[in-house]
Amino acid sequence: LTALQRDKSFQRDAKGAVVVAVDVDLPGKSVRVNISLEEHLLEAIDRAAGSAGQSRSAFLADAAQRRIKSAA
């Protein structure tokens, strides 16, 4: 922010602007994992993922993110 405030072109172009810092979680690199699940649960996950138009990985990641947020 200090560097921006000192920058002459920023000072000129940003008249009336408001600078805001926003905390953002950028997506990280995908990592392959090996897990074990009960076969009927895996079948149910695959059906639900298919119905949602998602891959198994995307479905599980979404489910995990929702669970983590609700536990926080």
N, C-alpha and C positions, 0 to 999 in steps of 0.2 A: 504494500500500500504506500509506503514511504517513497519507493522508487517511482510509482505512478504519479504521486503528488508533485514530485520534482521534474517529471517529464514535461517539457514545454509543449509538445504536440498534444499530449493528453490534456494538459491544462486548457489549451485552446479548443480542442474538440469536445471536451466533456463539460462545457458550461451548462449548469443546471442539472447535471447528472448526479445520481446517487450511487456510490460504490458500496456494494454489500458483499460480505464474505459468506459463502454458503458451503456447509459441510456436505460433501458428496461421496458416496461409496461407489467407486468405479469398479466395474466388473473385473475380476481377476482371471488368471489363466485357468482353463479347465484342466482338471487332473483326473486321470482314470483311477477308479477304485474297485476293489473286489469285495463284495459283501455277500452274506448268506441270508436268504429269506425263505420262509415256508412257501412251498410251491403254490398253494392256493392263494396266498397273499400276492405273490408275484403275478399270477394270472389276473387277479382283481386289479392290480396296479396297471397292467398292460391294457386291460379293457377300459379302465377309467382314463388312462392317457390317450388311448385311441379315440374315445368319445370326446375328449377335450381337444383333439387335434394336436397332441404333443407327443414328443418322444418319451420313452421311459425316463431318461435322464432329466429332461426338462420337468416332467411331472413330479419326480422325486425332489428335485431342487426347489420347485415352487412349494411343495408340501413342507419341506424342511424349513424354508424361509418363513412361512406362515406360523409354523410351530414355534420357531425361535422368537419371532416377534410377539406372539401371545404369551410366551413364558417370561418375557422381559418386564 
